[in-house]
Amino acid sequence: MKLKPLGRTSLLVTELCLGTMTWGSQNSEAEGHSQIDMALDAGLNFMDTAEIYAVPRSPQTSFKTEQIIGNWFRRHGQRDKWILASKVAGGPVDFIRNGSRTDGKTIRVAFEDSLRRLQTDYLDLYQIHWAGRGSYNFEGSWTYQPHKQDTADALCNIEDILETLGRLVEEGKLRHVGVSNETSWGIGQWLRIAEGKNLPRLVAVQNEYNLLRRHFDLDLAEVSHHEDVGLLAYSPLAGGLLTGKYFDGQMPQGSRGAYQNGFWRLNPYSEAAGKEYLALAERHALDPAQMAIAFALTRPFVTSVIIGATSLAQLRNAIAAHELVLSTELLDEIDAIHRRWPRTI
């Protein structure tokens, strides 16, 4: 398993990161613990979670995943074996902290609550789950309206949050800071404010990246390269769509789409493109899930690809993708499909 530096730090993370967002909804605690065991045995050292997990977020499911991870640490120890990342909700969530906005004051509360649930005295990486001003990363981006954002308010919010995160670093409770579902402008402001105020510098951005959603290839890739803010790529299978299980009206029992009573990534464009990638994998005698993960691993801006599963068989298959080397011919065919279908979700 390859190791890559987390930003400009000396911390090395595995190129695959264990995703956890189904533990506490689709997966039981015992199943989550089995996944941690399998990932550790396979050589992973990086695990990502969030206060709003398990998904879909709700008063009944949120916070459970952190509790499940914390119980594993309580039973097994081995906190030093894991680089542990979590996330604070970016904007107001009605059932979290009475719907309060995430700012310097509330992030202190959120962070301490996460430590308690995770049964640890520090986090290696703490991320803002989405920008308080909004994000184009959820439910597609057709309705994203940055021209309606209050620039001064957004900048004050970033500075306020960074100041609190800086104090947590000084207290030894936090090692590094990251963002999620962010834009080039947003990352630039986090970096600018941190440098000007001597506050913690971003080490990573966690955005969706897969064969069907490649926004990061453009200006975000440039920011990542020059500023050493690597991508933690989530949803490399586009929520499972790239396996083909949702095509032609299918909705398998136990799948994420069935569990959530709908699957927003699926539309006529994503299905058409997905079918081409599925056919490509079949022509090259490859598992489509492994091909999709292996493709994400080829991208120069990727620090780690976050893999998630609801079964040990799925997780075992996803982990094996790091051993797959994609041929130049296949990568050229991927580029050709992407040229035909540059925007599907």
C-alpha positions in Angstrom: 0.0 0.0 0.0 1.5 3.3 -1.1 2.0 6.1 1.4 1.6 9.8 0.5 2.2 12.9 2.5 -0.8 14.8 3.8 -0.2 18.3 2.4 3.1 19.8 3.5 3.2 17.8 6.6 5.4 14.8 7.5 2.2 12.7 8.1 2.0 9.8 5.6 -1.4 8.3 4.8 -2.2 5.2 2.7 -3.5 5.8 -0.8 -6.8 4.1 0.3 -8.8 5.5 3.2 -11.5 3.6 5.0 -14.9 5.3 4.6 -17.4 4.7 7.4 -20.6 6.6 6.6 -22.9 3.5 6.5 -22.0 2.3 10.0 -25.0 2.9 12.2 -27.6 2.8 9.4 -27.0 0.2 6.7 -24.3 -1.5 8.9 -24.3 -2.6 12.5 -21.6 -1.9 15.0 -20.3 -5.4 14.6 -20.1 -5.1 10.9 -18.3 -1.7 11.2 -15.8 -3.3 13.5 -15.2 -6.1 11.1 -14.4 -3.6 8.4 -11.9 -1.8 10.6 -10.2 -5.1 11.3 -10.1 -6.0 7.6 -8.7 -2.7 6.6 -6.1 -2.7 9.2 -5.0 -6.2 8.2 -4.8 -5.0 4.6 -2.4 -2.2 5.6 -4.6 0.8 5.6 -3.8 3.5 8.2 -6.3 6.2 7.3 -10.0 6.3 8.4 -12.5 9.1 7.7 -15.8 9.8 9.5 -18.0 12.8 10.3 -20.4 13.9 13.0 -23.4 13.7 10.7 -22.7 10.0 9.9 -24.4 7.6 9.5 -26.1 8.6 6.3 -28.7 9.7 5.5 -28.2 12.2 8.3 -31.0 12.3 10.8 -31.5 12.5 14.6 -31.6 8.7 14.6 -28.5 8.0 12.6 -26.1 11.0 13.0 -23.3 10.7 15.6 -23.6 6.9 15.5 -20.6 6.2 13.3 -18.2 8.1 15.6 -19.6 6.1 18.5 -19.0 2.8 16.7 -15.4 3.8 15.9 -14.9 4.9 19.5 -16.1 1.6 20.8 -13.6 -0.2 18.6 -10.8 1.9 20.0 -12.0 1.2 23.6 -12.0 -2.6 22.9 -8.9 -2.8 20.8 -6.7 0.2 21.6 -4.4 0.7 18.6 -5.2 4.4 18.2 -1.7 4.8 17.0 -2.3 2.5 14.1 -4.8 5.0 12.6 -4.7 8.4 11.1 -8.2 9.5 12.1 -10.2 12.2 10.3 -13.6 13.6 11.1 -15.8 16.4 10.0 -18.0 19.1 11.4 -21.2 20.0 9.7 -20.5 23.0 7.5 -23.8 24.8 7.6 -26.8 24.8 9.9 -28.5 21.4 10.5 -31.8 21.7 12.3 -31.1 18.8 14.8 -27.4 19.6 15.4 -26.7 22.3 18.0 -30.2 23.7 17.6 -29.5 24.6 14.0 -26.7 26.9 14.9 -24.3 28.0 12.2 -20.8 26.5 12.3 -18.5 29.2 13.6 -15.6 29.5 16.0 -17.9 28.9 19.1 -19.9 26.0 17.8 -16.9 24.2 16.2 -15.3 24.0 19.7 -18.4 22.2 21.0 -18.6 20.0 17.9 -14.9 19.0 18.2 -15.1 18.1 21.8 -18.2 16.0 21.2 -16.4 14.1 18.4 -13.5 13.4 20.7 -15.8 12.0 23.3 -17.7 9.8 20.9 -14.5 8.6 19.2 -12.9 7.9 22.7 -9.7 9.6 21.8 -7.9 12.7 23.0 -6.8 14.0 19.6 -7.7 14.0 15.9 -5.2 13.8 13.1 -7.4 15.7 10.7 -10.6 17.8 11.2 -12.5 19.0 8.2 -15.3 21.4 7.5 -17.9 19.2 5.8 -19.2 21.8 3.4 -18.8 25.5 3.1 -21.1 27.6 5.3 -21.8 29.8 2.2 -23.1 26.7 0.3 -21.7 24.1 -2.0 -22.2 22.8 -5.5 -21.1 19.3 -4.6 -24.5 18.0 -3.3 -27.4 17.0 -5.5 -25.6 18.1 -8.6 -24.7 21.8 -9.1 -27.3 23.2 -11.4 -28.8 25.5 -8.8 -25.5 26.8 -7.2 -25.6 30.6 -7.1 -22.3 32.1 -5.8 -23.3 35.6 -7.0 -25.8 35.6 -4.0 -23.1 34.9 -1.5 -22.0 37.5 1.1 -18.2 37.7 0.5 -17.4 39.6 3.7 -19.5 37.3 5.8 -17.9 34.2 4.2 -14.4 35.5 4.9 -15.2 36.4 8.5 -16.6 32.9 9.1 -13.5 31.2 7.7 -11.2 33.4 9.9 -13.4 32.8 13.0 -13.3 29.0 12.5 -9.5 29.0 11.8 -8.8 30.9 15.0 -10.6 28.2 17.0 -8.9 25.4 15.1 -5.6 27.1 15.8 -6.3 27.0 19.5 -7.1 23.3 19.3 -3.8 22.7 17.6 -2.0 24.6 20.3 -3.8 22.5 22.9 -2.5 19.3 21.3 -6.0 18.1 20.5 -5.7 18.5 16.7 -2.9 17.9 14.3 -4.1 19.2 11.0 -7.0 21.0 9.3 -8.9 20.3 6.0 -12.0 21.2 4.1 -14.6 19.2 2.1 -16.9 20.0 -0.8 -14.9 23.2 -1.4 -14.2 25.3 -4.4 -10.9 26.9 -5.8 -11.9 30.3 -4.4 -12.8 28.8 -1.0 -9.5 26.9 -0.7 -7.6 30.1 -1.7 -9.3 32.1 1.0 -8.5 29.4 3.7 -4.9 29.5 2.6 -4.6 33.3 2.4 -6.2 33.9 5.8 -4.1 31.1 7.5 -0.9 32.6 6.1 -1.8 36.1 7.0 -2.8 35.3 10.6 -0.3 32.4 11.2 -3.2 29.9 11.6 -3.3 26.2 10.6 -2.8 25.6 6.9 -5.1 23.3 4.9 -3.5 19.9 4.2 -6.3 18.4 2.1 -9.7 18.9 0.5 -12.3 16.1 0.4 -14.4 16.3 -2.7 -16.3 13.8 -4.8 -14.2 12.4 -7.7 -15.0 9.6 -10.0 -15.3 8.7 -13.7 -18.7 10.5 -13.9 -17.8 13.6 -11.8 -14.4 15.1 -12.7 -14.7 18.8 -11.7 -11.4 18.5 -9.9 -9.5 18.0 -13.2 -9.6 21.8 -13.9 -8.9 24.7 -11.6 -9.0 22.6 -8.4 -6.2 20.5 -9.8 -4.1 23.6 -10.3 -4.7 24.8 -6.8 -3.9 21.3 -5.4 -0.6 21.1 -7.4 0.8 24.5 -6.5 -0.5 24.7 -2.9 0.0 21.0 -1.9 -3.6 20.6 -0.9 -4.2 17.0 -2.0 -7.6 15.5 -2.8 -9.2 13.0 -0.6 -11.5 11.5 -3.3 -14.9 10.4 -2.0 -17.4 8.3 -3.9 -15.0 6.8 -6.4 -17.9 4.5 -7.6 -20.3 7.4 -7.9 -22.4 6.0 -5.0 -22.3 2.6 -6.6 -23.6 3.7 -10.0 -20.4 2.7 -11.8 -21.0 -1.0 -10.8 -24.1 -1.0 -13.0 -26.4 -2.1 -10.2 -28.9 0.8 -10.8 -29.1 0.6 -14.6 -32.3 -0.2 -16.5 -34.5 0.6 -13.5 -32.8 -1.7 -11.0 -32.9 -0.9 -7.3 -31.3 -3.8 -5.5 -32.6 -4.6 -2.0 -30.1 -3.3 0.6 -28.4 -0.9 -1.8 -27.9 2.8 -0.9 -30.5 3.8 -3.4 -33.1 1.5 -1.9 -32.2 2.5 1.7 -32.5 6.2 0.9 -35.6 5.8 -1.3 -33.9 7.4 -4.3 -30.6 7.9 -5.9 -30.0 11.5 -7.1 -26.9 10.7 -9.1 -28.8 8.5 -11.6 -30.2 10.3 -14.7 -30.3 9.5 -18.4 -26.8 11.1 -18.9 -25.1 9.3 -16.0 -26.6 6.0 -16.9 -25.5 6.3 -20.6 -22.0 7.2 -19.6 -21.9 4.6 -16.9 -22.9 1.9 -19.3 -19.9 2.8 -21.5 -17.5 2.5 -18.6 -19.1 -0.8 -17.6 -18.7 -2.1 -21.2 -15.1 -0.9 -21.1 -14.3 -2.8 -18.0 -15.9 -5.9 -19.5 -13.8 -5.6 -22.7 -10.7 -5.5 -20.6 -11.9 -8.3 -18.3 -11.8 -6.0 -15.3 -14.0 -5.6 -12.3 -15.8 -2.3 -12.8 -15.5 -1.2 -9.2 -11.8 -1.9 -9.2 -11.3 -0.1 -12.5 -13.1 3.0 -11.2 -11.0 3.1 -8.0 -7.8 2.4 -9.8 -8.5 5.2 -12.2 -8.9 7.6 -9.3 -5.6 6.4 -7.9 -3.8 7.4 -11.2 -4.7 11.1 -10.7 -1.7 13.2 -9.7 -3.6 15.4 -7.3 -5.1 12.5 -5.3 -3.7 11.9 -1.8 -6.1 9.1 -0.9 -9.2 7.5 -2.3 -12.0 6.9 0.3 -13.6 3.5 -0.1 -16.8 2.5 1.6 -18.7 -0.8 1.6 -21.7 -2.4 3.2 -20.2 -5.9 3.1 -16.8 -7.4 3.7 -16.8 -8.8 0.2 -17.3 -5.3 -1.2 -14.5 -3.9 1.0 -12.1 -6.7 0.1 -12.8 -6.1 -3.6 -12.3 -2.3 -3.2 -9.0 -2.7 -1.3 -7.6 -5.0 -4.0 -8.0 -2.2 -6.5 -4.7 -0.6 -5.3 -2.9 -3.5 -7.0 -4.5 -2.9 -10.4 -2.4 -1.1 -13.0 -4.5 0.4 -15.8 -2.9 0.2 -19.3 -2.3 3.3 -21.4 -4.8 1.9 -23.9 -7.5 1.7 -21.3 -6.8 5.2 -20.0 -7.0 6.5 -23.5 -10.4 4.8 -23.8 -11.5 6.4 -20.6 -10.5 9.8 -21.9 -12.5 9.2 -25.1 -15.7 8.3 -23.1 -15.2 11.4 -20.9 -14.9 13.5 -24.0 -18.3 12.3 -25.1 -19.8 12.6 -21.6 -17.9 15.4 -19.7 -20.8 16.3 -17.4 -23.3 13.7 -16.1 -23.9 14.3 -12.4 
